[in-house]
Amino acid sequence: MLGDFNALTANPGDYLTDQTGTWTIAFITISLAVTPLRRITGWNEIVKLRRMLGLFAFFYGTLHLLTWIVFVNYFDIPTMIEDIGKRPFITIGMATWTILFLLGITSNRFALRKLGRRWQSLHRLVYAAGILAVIHFWWLVKADITLPRRWAFAIGSLLLFRLWWKYRGRLSFRA
């Protein structure tokens, strides 16, 4: 913000909630971009950053949830429970955070050893988290869907690349 104290707007709670949500979806997208970037460039060292990027997504997702709890609802639990049931975008947001929470608590070596092969299956839920994050943002926005559309394009492109990579041998044309 560099000294621009007006940047928080008239409603800083909503502003902080919006910004932490944007950072959450950004880090989900960046973490999903690691494998395609590695496959295109051959830069295998980038894989070492994926766990940290995923944990950043969980961190900002948790901040997003906390700003909603503290600054938007002022710890009013009955109102929050009512909001979760009444507003589908909040329900989707809670599902997204739950997935990020599961991925966050199982992103250590101990969980990797204990879960074995199931660890990778569990961590593929990041694809669902990306899709749900876009849906959460899309349903939240009421008028201008430009930003949700851009995030949908970015995450959709990354997921399509993964599908293409998986089936590229089967898709080749035979003469």
C-alpha positions as a Python dict, from the first residue, in 0.01 Angstrom:
ca = {
    (1, 'M'): (0, 0, 0),
    (2, 'L'): (307, 221, 38),
    (3, 'G'): (151, 478, 267),
    (4, 'D'): (-186, 496, 92),
    (5, 'F'): (-406, 462, 397),
    (6, 'N'): (-717, 516, 186),
    (7, 'A'): (-650, 187, 8),
    (8, 'L'): (-842, -3, 277),
    (9, 'T'): (-1165, 166, 165),
    (10, 'A'): (-1464, 247, 383),
    (11, 'N'): (-1508, -118, 479),
    (12, 'P'): (-1166, -263, 566),
    (13, 'G'): (-1314, -600, 668),
    (14, 'D'): (-1454, -662, 322),
    (15, 'Y'): (-1133, -533, 163),
    (16, 'L'): (-914, -768, 369),
    (17, 'T'): (-1149, -1059, 301),
    (18, 'D'): (-1136, -988, -74),
    (19, 'Q'): (-756, -956, -77),
    (20, 'T'): (-692, -1272, 122),
    (21, 'G'): (-933, -1458, -107),
    (22, 'T'): (-746, -1330, -411),
    (23, 'W'): (-413, -1443, -266),
    (24, 'T'): (-562, -1783, -184),
    (25, 'I'): (-678, -1848, -539),
    (26, 'A'): (-350, -1707, -673),
    (27, 'F'): (-144, -1953, -469),
    (28, 'I'): (-371, -2243, -565),
    (29, 'T'): (-317, -2148, -930),
    (30, 'I'): (58, -2106, -889),
    (31, 'S'): (90, -2441, -714),
    (32, 'L'): (-110, -2605, -995),
    (33, 'A'): (123, -2442, -1248),
    (34, 'V'): (435, -2611, -1107),
    (35, 'T'): (396, -2945, -1288),
    (36, 'P'): (310, -2799, -1631),
    (37, 'L'): (599, -2554, -1599),
    (38, 'R'): (832, -2839, -1504),
    (39, 'R'): (715, -3051, -1796),
    (40, 'I'): (743, -2770, -2051),
    (41, 'T'): (1080, -2633, -1937),
    (42, 'G'): (1244, -2940, -1784),
    (43, 'W'): (1318, -2733, -1471),
    (44, 'N'): (1275, -3010, -1215),
    (45, 'E'): (1400, -2804, -919),
    (46, 'I'): (1073, -2608, -912),
    (47, 'V'): (896, -2913, -764),
    (48, 'K'): (1070, -2833, -435),
    (49, 'L'): (858, -2515, -413),
    (50, 'R'): (520, -2683, -464),
    (51, 'R'): (464, -2777, -99),
    (52, 'M'): (547, -2425, 17),
    (53, 'L'): (316, -2274, -244),
    (54, 'G'): (35, -2505, -134),
    (55, 'L'): (92, -2411, 229),
    (56, 'F'): (75, -2044, 130),
    (57, 'A'): (-264, -2117, -30),
    (58, 'F'): (-378, -2277, 297),
    (59, 'F'): (-236, -1985, 498),
    (60, 'Y'): (-417, -1722, 292),
    (61, 'G'): (-731, -1935, 286),
    (62, 'T'): (-721, -1945, 665),
    (63, 'L'): (-670, -1567, 678),
    (64, 'H'): (-963, -1533, 438),
    (65, 'L'): (-1181, -1742, 669),
    (66, 'L'): (-1062, -1554, 978),
    (67, 'T'): (-1130, -1212, 826),
    (68, 'W'): (-1481, -1332, 745),
    (69, 'I'): (-1525, -1454, 1104),
    (70, 'V'): (-1368, -1152, 1276),
    (71, 'F'): (-1423, -848, 1055),
    (72, 'V'): (-1739, -937, 866),
    (73, 'N'): (-1937, -1133, 1128),
    (74, 'Y'): (-1771, -1012, 1451),
    (75, 'F'): (-1765, -1367, 1598),
    (76, 'D'): (-2146, -1393, 1571),
    (77, 'I'): (-2166, -1773, 1542),
    (78, 'P'): (-2545, -1801, 1483),
    (79, 'T'): (-2516, -1551, 1196),
    (80, 'M'): (-2221, -1741, 1048),
    (81, 'I'): (-2408, -2073, 1063),
    (82, 'E'): (-2710, -1911, 903),
    (83, 'D'): (-2487, -1760, 631),
    (84, 'I'): (-2331, -2098, 553),
    (85, 'G'): (-2675, -2250, 501),
    (86, 'K'): (-2831, -1953, 323),
    (87, 'R'): (-2552, -1846, 88),
    (88, 'P'): (-2421, -2120, -142),
    (89, 'F'): (-2098, -1934, -218),
    (90, 'I'): (-2007, -1946, 152),
    (91, 'T'): (-2083, -2319, 163),
    (92, 'I'): (-1853, -2372, -137),
    (93, 'G'): (-1589, -2155, 30),
    (94, 'M'): (-1607, -2368, 344),
    (95, 'A'): (-1568, -2684, 135),
    (96, 'T'): (-1264, -2530, -37),
    (97, 'W'): (-1107, -2437, 296),
    (98, 'T'): (-1173, -2787, 431),
    (99, 'I'): (-985, -2936, 137),
    (100, 'L'): (-696, -2691, 187),
    (101, 'F'): (-694, -2780, 558),
    (102, 'L'): (-669, -3153, 480),
    (103, 'L'): (-391, -3090, 232),
    (104, 'G'): (-212, -2859, 474),
    (105, 'I'): (-210, -3101, 766),
    (106, 'T'): (-98, -3391, 545),
    (107, 'S'): (178, -3205, 362),
    (108, 'N'): (454, -3325, 594),
    (109, 'R'): (683, -3627, 567),
    (110, 'F'): (514, -3809, 855),
    (111, 'A'): (176, -3798, 677),
    (112, 'L'): (342, -3902, 352),
    (113, 'R'): (488, -4211, 520),
    (114, 'K'): (167, -4298, 707),
    (115, 'L'): (-66, -4253, 408),
    (116, 'G'): (162, -4420, 154),
    (117, 'R'): (0, -4437, -189),
    (118, 'R'): (-319, -4276, -59),
    (119, 'W'): (-124, -3952, 2),
    (120, 'Q'): (-104, -3874, -369),
    (121, 'S'): (-475, -3949, -417),
    (122, 'L'): (-558, -3719, -128),
    (123, 'H'): (-340, -3440, -263),
    (124, 'R'): (-513, -3459, -599),
    (125, 'L'): (-799, -3286, -419),
    (126, 'V'): (-611, -2965, -499),
    (127, 'Y'): (-782, -2982, -840),
    (128, 'A'): (-1121, -2978, -667),
    (129, 'A'): (-1002, -2695, -443),
    (130, 'G'): (-908, -2489, -748),
    (131, 'I'): (-1243, -2549, -916),
    (132, 'L'): (-1436, -2480, -595),
    (133, 'A'): (-1236, -2161, -533),
    (134, 'V'): (-1337, -2033, -877),
    (135, 'I'): (-1701, -2126, -816),
    (136, 'H'): (-1688, -1954, -475),
    (137, 'F'): (-1552, -1635, -633),
    (138, 'W'): (-1789, -1652, -932),
    (139, 'W'): (-2099, -1691, -714),
    (140, 'L'): (-1980, -1414, -481),
    (141, 'V'): (-1948, -1157, -759),
    (142, 'K'): (-2278, -1003, -852),
    (143, 'A'): (-2209, -786, -1156),
    (144, 'D'): (-1863, -792, -1311),
    (145, 'I'): (-1747, -1152, -1359),
    (146, 'T'): (-1425, -1054, -1538),
    (147, 'L'): (-1190, -1162, -1257),
    (148, 'P'): (-1364, -1493, -1180),
    (149, 'R'): (-1364, -1567, -1552),
    (150, 'R'): (-988, -1504, -1569),
    (151, 'W'): (-921, -1735, -1273),
    (152, 'A'): (-1149, -1997, -1430),
    (153, 'F'): (-951, -1972, -1754),
    (154, 'A'): (-617, -2001, -1573),
    (155, 'I'): (-714, -2300, -1359),
    (156, 'G'): (-907, -2462, -1645),
    (157, 'S'): (-605, -2427, -1874),
    (158, 'L'): (-377, -2586, -1616),
    (159, 'L'): (-618, -2876, -1565),
    (160, 'L'): (-662, -2922, -1941),
    (161, 'F'): (-285, -2929, -1982),
    (162, 'R'): (-266, -3209, -1724),
    (163, 'L'): (-537, -3406, -1905),
    (164, 'W'): (-364, -3353, -2238),
    (165, 'W'): (-31, -3465, -2090),
    (166, 'K'): (-188, -3777, -1942),
    (167, 'Y'): (-360, -3880, -2266),
    (168, 'R'): (-120, -3735, -2525),
    (169, 'G'): (2, -4076, -2641),
    (170, 'R'): (-353, -4201, -2692),
    (171, 'L'): (-453, -3887, -2879),
    (172, 'S'): (-190, -3918, -3153),
    (173, 'F'): (-323, -3982, -3498),
    (174, 'R'): (-210, -4297, -3676),
    (175, 'A'): (-158, -4296, -4049),
}
